């Protein structure tokens, strides 16, 4: 991760039913506490995995891949 700017690295979610990747935002924006819309939150909850890529091209180098888990209910924040 040190070689790639957080503003260029992108976070994606994989749709659980279609397998399609959907862009969430840059890693920098998420790191800066970007709040998700209700629609984005719903899509995230039904995703099968999260990915971080080197840039906005979904076929670029995958820096991280992992399962999507809910750490807390959004109303808890």
MOPAC internal coordinates of N, CA, C and O (Angstrom, degrees):
PM7 1SCF
backbone

  N    0.0000 0     0.00 0     0.00 0    0    0    0
  C    1.4416 1     0.00 0     0.00 0    1    0    0
  C    1.5252 1   111.97 1     0.00 0    2    1    0
  O    1.2310 1   119.88 1   155.25 1    3    2    1
  N    1.3194 1   117.84 1   -24.75 1    3    2    1
  C    1.4600 1   120.02 1  -178.15 1    5    3    2
  C    1.5209 1   112.49 1   -62.50 1    6    5    3
  O    1.2310 1   120.13 1   152.11 1    7    6    5
  N    1.3259 1   117.35 1   -27.89 1    7    6    5
  C    1.4582 1   119.71 1  -176.63 1    9    7    6
  C    1.5278 1   112.94 1   -84.30 1   10    9    7
  O    1.2310 1   119.92 1   172.60 1   11   10    9
  N    1.3295 1   117.75 1    -7.40 1   11   10    9
  C    1.4586 1   121.06 1  -176.40 1   13   11   10
  C    1.5246 1   110.15 1  -122.79 1   14   13   11
  O    1.2310 1   120.85 1   -47.17 1   15   14   13
  N    1.3140 1   115.97 1   132.83 1   15   14   13
  C    1.4625 1   121.96 1   179.16 1   17   15   14
  C    1.5323 1   110.06 1   -68.45 1   18   17   15
  O    1.2310 1   121.15 1   -42.01 1   19   18   17
  N    1.3360 1   115.40 1   137.99 1   19   18   17
  C    1.4634 1   119.50 1   177.71 1   21   19   18
  C    1.5228 1   111.54 1   -63.27 1   22   21   19
  O    1.2310 1   119.93 1   155.17 1   23   22   21
  N    1.3246 1   117.74 1   -24.83 1   23   22   21
  C    1.4598 1   120.01 1   179.12 1   25   23   22
  C    1.5304 1   111.50 1   -74.65 1   26   25   23
  O    1.2310 1   120.26 1   158.79 1   27   26   25
  N    1.3428 1   117.10 1   -21.21 1   27   26   25
  C    1.4629 1   120.70 1   178.02 1   29   27   26
  C    1.5242 1   111.93 1   -94.28 1   30   29   27
  O    1.2310 1   119.81 1   150.08 1   31   30   29
  N    1.3304 1   117.96 1   -29.92 1   31   30   29
  C    1.4673 1   121.08 1   179.22 1   33   31   30
  C    1.5225 1   108.94 1   -68.10 1   34   33   31
  O    1.2310 1   120.25 1   -43.34 1   35   34   33
  N    1.3285 1   117.12 1   136.66 1   35   34   33
  C    1.4627 1   122.18 1  -175.89 1   37   35   34
  C    1.5295 1   111.08 1  -117.78 1   38   37   35
  O    1.2310 1   121.31 1   -35.74 1   39   38   37
  N    1.3241 1   115.09 1   144.26 1   39   38   37
  C    1.4623 1   121.75 1   178.65 1   41   39   38
  C    1.5237 1   108.60 1  -104.72 1   42   41   39
  O    1.2310 1   121.47 1   -49.21 1   43   42   41
  N    1.3237 1   114.79 1   130.79 1   43   42   41
  C    1.4679 1   122.22 1  -178.23 1   45   43   42
  C    1.5203 1   109.20 1  -124.38 1   46   45   43
  O    1.2310 1   120.79 1   -23.34 1   47   46   45
  N    1.3332 1   116.09 1   156.66 1   47   46   45
  C    1.4616 1   121.83 1   169.90 1   49   47   46
  C    1.5228 1   107.69 1  -123.25 1   50   49   47
  O    1.2310 1   121.32 1   -35.53 1   51   50   49
  N    1.3302 1   115.07 1   144.47 1   51   50   49
  C    1.4601 1   120.47 1   178.46 1   53   51   50
  C    1.5220 1   108.35 1   -99.81 1   54   53   51
  O    1.2310 1   120.64 1   -56.85 1   55   54   53
  N    1.3286 1   116.38 1   123.15 1   55   54   53
  C    1.4556 1   121.38 1   178.84 1   57   55   54
  C    1.5262 1   109.41 1   -63.87 1   58   57   55
  O    1.2310 1   120.85 1   -52.07 1   59   58   57
  N    1.3090 1   115.98 1   127.93 1   59   58   57
  C    1.4633 1   121.89 1  -175.24 1   61   59   58
  C    1.5234 1   112.53 1   -64.13 1   62   61   59
  O    1.2310 1   119.65 1   145.13 1   63   62   61
  N    1.3251 1   118.27 1   -34.87 1   63   62   61
  C    1.4602 1   119.91 1  -176.11 1   65   63   62
  C    1.5227 1   113.44 1   -89.56 1   66   65   63
  O    1.2310 1   119.58 1   144.97 1   67   66   65
  N    1.3443 1   118.41 1   -35.03 1   67   66   65
  C    1.4657 1   120.08 1  -176.78 1   69   67   66
  C    1.5242 1   113.73 1  -102.46 1   70   69   67
  O    1.2310 1   120.22 1   159.85 1   71   70   69
  N    1.3340 1   117.18 1   -20.15 1   71   70   69
  C    1.4543 1   120.91 1  -176.54 1   73   71   70
  C    1.5189 1   113.34 1    79.90 1   74   73   71
  O    1.2310 1   120.20 1   179.84 1   75   74   73
  N    1.3383 1   117.23 1    -0.16 1   75   74   73
  C    1.4498 1   122.19 1  -178.90 1   77   75   74
  C    1.5279 1   111.14 1   -72.96 1   78   77   75
  O    1.2310 1   120.94 1   -40.32 1   79   78   77
  N    1.3452 1   115.81 1   139.68 1   79   78   77
  C    1.4631 1   120.99 1   175.58 1   81   79   78
  C    1.5175 1   109.48 1   -84.46 1   82   81   79
  O    1.2310 1   121.02 1   -43.89 1   83   82   81
  N    1.3242 1   115.65 1   136.11 1   83   82   81
  C    1.4656 1   121.18 1   177.65 1   85   83   82
  C    1.5209 1   107.81 1  -125.88 1   86   85   83
  O    1.2310 1   121.31 1   -51.47 1   87   86   85
  N    1.3215 1   115.11 1   128.53 1   87   86   85
  C    1.4558 1   121.61 1  -179.19 1   89   87   86
  C    1.5289 1   109.65 1   -70.14 1   90   89   87
  O    1.2310 1   120.82 1   -47.48 1   91   90   89
  N    1.3417 1   116.03 1   132.52 1   91   90   89
  C    1.4639 1   120.56 1   174.38 1   93   91   90
  C    1.5246 1   108.32 1   -94.06 1   94   93   91
  O    1.2310 1   120.04 1   117.46 1   95   94   93
  N    1.3181 1   117.54 1   -62.54 1   95   94   93
  C    1.4659 1   122.15 1  -178.39 1   97   95   94
  C    1.5199 1   108.46 1   179.86 1   98   97   95
  O    1.2310 1   120.70 1     0.31 1   99   98   97
  N    1.3250 1   116.26 1  -179.69 1   99   98   97
  C    1.4604 1   119.33 1   176.05 1  101   99   98
  C    1.5313 1   109.28 1   -72.97 1  102  101   99
  O    1.2310 1   120.78 1   -26.31 1  103  102  101
  N    1.3004 1   116.11 1   153.69 1  103  102  101
  C    1.4616 1   121.21 1   178.24 1  105  103  102
  C    1.5299 1   109.99 1   -60.88 1  106  105  103
  O    1.2310 1   120.25 1   144.37 1  107  106  105
  N    1.3298 1   117.14 1   -35.63 1  107  106  105
  C    1.4707 1   121.48 1   178.71 1  109  107  106
  C    1.5240 1   110.77 1   -62.20 1  110  109  107
  O    1.2310 1   120.18 1   131.88 1  111  110  109
  N    1.3423 1   117.27 1   -48.12 1  111  110  109
  C    1.4628 1   119.99 1  -179.21 1  113  111  110
  C    1.5258 1   111.70 1   -63.12 1  114  113  111
  O    1.2310 1   120.28 1   141.95 1  115  114  113
  N    1.3083 1   117.06 1   -38.05 1  115  114  113
  C    1.4593 1   120.09 1   178.03 1  117  115  114
  C    1.5203 1   110.18 1   -69.13 1  118  117  115
  O    1.2310 1   120.60 1   139.92 1  119  118  117
  N    1.3029 1   116.46 1   -40.08 1  119  118  117
  C    1.4580 1   121.29 1   177.99 1  121  119  118
  C    1.5346 1   111.48 1   -62.86 1  122  121  119
  O    1.2310 1   120.52 1   150.02 1  123  122  121
  N    1.3329 1   116.62 1   -29.98 1  123  122  121
  C    1.4588 1   122.12 1   179.32 1  125  123  122
  C    1.5301 1   111.79 1   -84.18 1  126  125  123
  O    1.2310 1   119.87 1  -160.85 1  127  126  125
  N    1.3166 1   117.85 1    19.15 1  127  126  125
  C    1.4662 1   125.74 1   179.36 1  129  127  126
  C    1.5226 1   111.38 1    61.51 1  130  129  127
  O    1.2310 1   121.81 1  -109.25 1  131  130  129
  N    1.2929 1   114.15 1    70.75 1  131  130  129
  C    1.4601 1   121.76 1   175.00 1  133  131  130
  C    1.5202 1   107.69 1   -90.06 1  134  133  131
  O    1.2310 1   120.32 1   -56.92 1  135  134  133
  N    1.3094 1   117.00 1   123.08 1  135  134  133
  C    1.4592 1   120.91 1   179.61 1  137  135  134
  C    1.5140 1   110.30 1   -83.44 1  138  137  135
  O    1.2310 1   120.61 1   -40.93 1  139  138  137
  N    1.3158 1   116.44 1   139.07 1  139  138  137
  C    1.4526 1   121.98 1  -177.98 1  141  139  138
  C    1.5212 1   110.38 1   -89.40 1  142  141  139
  O    1.2310 1   121.23 1   -30.94 1  143  142  141
  N    1.3235 1   115.25 1   149.06 1  143  142  141
  C    1.4598 1   120.61 1   175.21 1  145  143  142
  C    1.5280 1   107.96 1   -72.36 1  146  145  143
  O    1.2310 1   119.54 1   -19.54 1  147  146  145
  N    1.3261 1   118.48 1   160.46 1  147  146  145
  C    1.4706 1   120.28 1   177.11 1  149  147  146
  C    1.5298 1   112.65 1   -55.40 1  150  149  147
  O    1.2310 1   120.10 1   142.92 1  151  150  149
  N    1.3401 1   117.41 1   -37.08 1  151  150  149
  C    1.4632 1   120.59 1   179.31 1  153  151  150
  C    1.5251 1   111.17 1   -67.80 1  154  153  151
  O    1.2310 1   120.09 1   137.22 1  155  154  153
  N    1.3390 1   117.43 1   -42.78 1  155  154  153
  C    1.4648 1   121.11 1   177.65 1  157  155  154
  C    1.5242 1   110.44 1   -63.21 1  158  157  155
  O    1.2310 1   120.54 1   138.61 1  159  158  157
  N    1.3265 1   116.58 1   -41.39 1  159  158  157
  C    1.4697 1   121.06 1   179.81 1  161  159  158
  C    1.5282 1   110.43 1   -61.45 1  162  161  159
  O    1.2310 1   120.58 1   137.55 1  163  162  161
  N    1.3313 1   116.49 1   -42.45 1  163  162  161
  C    1.4659 1   121.45 1   179.18 1  165  163  162
  C    1.5347 1   110.47 1   -62.79 1  166  165  163
  O    1.2310 1   120.60 1   135.73 1  167  166  165
  N    1.3438 1   116.46 1   -44.27 1  167  166  165
  C    1.4672 1   120.22 1   178.74 1  169  167  166
  C    1.5223 1   110.76 1   -64.19 1  170  169  167
  O    1.2310 1   120.48 1   139.04 1  171  170  169
  N    1.3343 1   116.69 1   -40.96 1  171  170  169
  C    1.4589 1   120.62 1  -179.99 1  173  171  170
  C    1.5217 1   111.23 1   -62.66 1  174  173  171
  O    1.2310 1   120.31 1   138.53 1  175  174  173
  N    1.3107 1   117.02 1   -41.47 1  175  174  173
  C    1.4647 1   120.58 1  -179.26 1  177  175  174
  C    1.5262 1   112.02 1   -64.77 1  178  177  175
  O    1.2310 1   120.34 1   153.30 1  179  178  177
  N    1.3362 1   116.95 1   -26.70 1  179  178  177
  C    1.4651 1   119.44 1   179.75 1  181  179  178
  C    1.5237 1   112.61 1   -98.80 1  182  181  179
  O    1.2310 1   120.17 1  -170.43 1  183  182  181
  N    1.3435 1   117.28 1     9.57 1  183  182  181
  C    1.4653 1   119.58 1   179.40 1  185  183  182
  C    1.5283 1   110.66 1   -83.63 1  186  185  183
  O    1.2310 1   121.54 1   -22.65 1  187  186  185
  N    1.3140 1   114.66 1   157.35 1  187  186  185
  C    1.4630 1   120.08 1  -177.63 1  189  187  186
  C    1.5209 1   112.60 1   -96.29 1  190  189  187
  O    1.2310 1   120.16 1   155.36 1  191  190  189
  N    1.3450 1   117.31 1   -24.64 1  191  190  189
  C    1.4645 1   120.11 1   178.88 1  193  191  190
  C    1.5166 1   110.35 1  -161.68 1  194  193  191
  O    1.2310 1   121.71 1   -18.62 1  195  194  193
  N    1.3220 1   114.34 1   161.38 1  195  194  193
  C    1.4608 1   122.40 1   173.87 1  197  195  194
  C    1.5173 1   108.54 1  -112.32 1  198  197  195
  O    1.2310 1   120.89 1   -33.47 1  199  198  197
  N    1.3212 1   115.90 1   146.53 1  199  198  197
  C    1.4589 1   121.42 1   176.68 1  201  199  198
  C    1.5190 1   109.02 1  -134.03 1  202  201  199
  O    1.2310 1   120.76 1   -32.70 1  203  202  201
  N    1.3116 1   116.15 1   147.30 1  203  202  201
  C    1.4604 1   122.23 1   170.46 1  205  203  202
  C    1.5176 1   105.85 1  -118.81 1  206  205  203
  O    1.2310 1   120.97 1   -56.01 1  207  206  205
  N    1.3331 1   115.74 1   123.99 1  207  206  205
  C    1.4617 1   120.83 1   179.36 1  209  207  206
  C    1.5245 1   109.94 1  -111.15 1  210  209  207
  O    1.2310 1   120.80 1   -17.09 1  211  210  209
  N    1.3121 1   116.08 1   162.91 1  211  210  209
  C    1.4641 1   122.31 1  -176.45 1  213  211  210
  C    1.5219 1   112.76 1   -65.33 1  214  213  211
  O    1.2310 1   120.18 1   152.39 1  215  214  213
  N    1.3409 1   117.26 1   -27.61 1  215  214  213
  C    1.4618 1   120.83 1   178.93 1  217  215  214
  C    1.5279 1   109.79 1  -155.55 1  218  217  215
  O    1.2310 1   120.57 1    12.44 1  219  218  217
  N    1.3389 1   116.52 1  -167.56 1  219  218  217
  C    1.4655 1   120.78 1  -173.85 1  221  219  218
  C    1.5285 1   113.68 1   -74.96 1  222  221  219
  O    1.2310 1   119.95 1   174.07 1  223  222  221
  N    1.3144 1   117.69 1    -5.93 1  223  222  221
  C    1.4662 1   121.91 1   175.74 1  225  223  222
  C    1.5268 1   107.72 1   -82.22 1  226  225  223
  O    1.2310 1   120.38 1   -63.28 1  227  226  225
  N    1.3272 1   116.87 1   116.72 1  227  226  225
  C    1.4641 1   119.19 1  -177.61 1  229  227  226
  C    1.5180 1   113.33 1   -64.19 1  230  229  227
  O    1.2310 1   119.99 1   167.06 1  231  230  229
  N    1.3174 1   117.63 1   -12.94 1  231  230  229
  C    1.4622 1   121.75 1   177.27 1  233  231  230
  C    1.5245 1   112.62 1   -95.48 1  234  233  231
  O    1.2310 1   120.11 1  -176.24 1  235  234  233
  N    1.3314 1   117.40 1     3.76 1  235  234  233
  C    1.4640 1   120.31 1   178.59 1  237  235  234
  C    1.5276 1   110.12 1   -73.64 1  238  237  235
  O    1.2310 1   120.82 1    -3.84 1  239  238  237
  N    1.3212 1   116.03 1   176.16 1  239  238  237
  C    1.4613 1   122.05 1  -176.92 1  241  239  238
  C    1.5315 1   111.11 1   -54.68 1  242  241  239
  O    1.2310 1   120.69 1   -49.76 1  243  242  241
  N    1.3309 1   116.28 1   130.24 1  243  242  241
  C    1.4620 1   121.34 1   176.81 1  245  243  242
  C    1.5189 1   108.28 1   -85.33 1  246  245  243
  O    1.2310 1   120.85 1   -60.35 1  247  246  245
  N    1.3324 1   115.97 1   119.65 1  247  246  245
  C    1.4548 1   121.76 1  -178.67 1  249  247  246
  C    1.5196 1   111.61 1   -91.72 1  250  249  247
  O    1.2310 1   120.71 1   152.25 1  251  250  249
  N    1.3173 1   116.24 1   -27.75 1  251  250  249
  C    1.4692 1   121.53 1  -179.77 1  253  251  250
  C    1.5141 1   108.41 1  -153.23 1  254  253  251
  O    1.2310 1   120.98 1   -38.22 1  255  254  253
  N    1.3028 1   115.74 1   141.78 1  255  254  253
  C    1.4681 1   122.04 1   174.63 1  257  255  254
  C    1.5134 1   106.74 1  -142.56 1  258  257  255
  O    1.2310 1   120.44 1   -48.58 1  259  258  257
  N    1.3048 1   116.77 1   131.42 1  259  258  257
  C    1.4539 1   119.41 1  -179.89 1  261  259  258
  C    1.5114 1   112.56 1  -164.96 1  262  261  259
  O    1.2310 1   121.63 1    -9.86 1  263  262  261
  N    1.2994 1   114.49 1   170.14 1  263  262  261
  C    1.4558 1   120.74 1   179.50 1  265  263  262
  C    1.5149 1   110.62 1   -72.42 1  266  265  263
  O    1.2310 1   121.28 1   -28.48 1  267  266  265
  N    1.2862 1   115.15 1   151.52 1  267  266  265
  C    1.4550 1   121.57 1   176.57 1  269  267  266
  C    1.5213 1   107.81 1   -92.65 1  270  269  267
  O    1.2310 1   120.75 1   -58.81 1  271  270  269
  N    1.3173 1   116.17 1   121.19 1  271  270  269
  C    1.4582 1   120.02 1   178.17 1  273  271  270
  C    1.5229 1   109.21 1  -126.42 1  274  273  271
  O    1.2310 1   120.58 1   -30.31 1  275  274  273
  N    1.3052 1   116.50 1   149.69 1  275  274  273
  C    1.4533 1   121.04 1   177.90 1  277  275  274
  C    1.5153 1   108.22 1   -92.66 1  278  277  275
  O    1.2310 1   121.03 1   -60.24 1  279  278  277
  N    1.3252 1   115.63 1   119.76 1  279  278  277
  C    1.4545 1   120.23 1  -178.68 1  281  279  278
  C    1.5254 1   111.66 1   -84.87 1  282  281  279
  O    1.2310 1   120.37 1   148.33 1  283  282  281
  N    1.3248 1   116.90 1   -31.67 1  283  282  281
  C    1.4584 1   121.18 1   176.15 1  285  283  282
  C    1.5152 1   108.77 1  -160.93 1  286  285  283
  O    1.2310 1   120.71 1   -19.16 1  287  286  285
  N    1.2860 1   116.24 1   160.84 1  287  286  285
  C    1.4437 1   121.81 1   174.88 1  289  287  286
  C    1.5245 1   107.93 1   -68.74 1  290  289  287
  O    1.2310 1   119.80 1   -42.92 1  291  290  289
  N    1.3238 1   117.99 1   137.08 1  291  290  289
  C    1.4628 1   120.98 1  -176.14 1  293  291  290
  C    1.5238 1   112.03 1   -58.82 1  294  293  291
  O    1.2310 1   119.59 1   153.23 1  295  294  293
  N    1.3097 1   118.38 1   -26.77 1  295  294  293
  C    1.4619 1   120.58 1   179.68 1  297  295  294
  C    1.5350 1   111.73 1   -73.44 1  298  297  295
  O    1.2310 1   120.57 1   167.92 1  299  298  297
  N    1.3344 1   116.52 1   -12.08 1  299  298  297
  C    1.4565 1   120.48 1   179.60 1  301  299  298
  C    1.5233 1   112.45 1   -76.19 1  302  301  299
  O    1.2310 1   120.91 1   165.43 1  303  302  301
  N    1.3251 1   115.86 1   -14.57 1  303  302  301
  C    1.4646 1   120.38 1  -177.25 1  305  303  302
  C    1.5188 1   110.53 1   -80.75 1  306  305  303
  O    1.2310 1   120.10 1   180.00 1  307  306  305

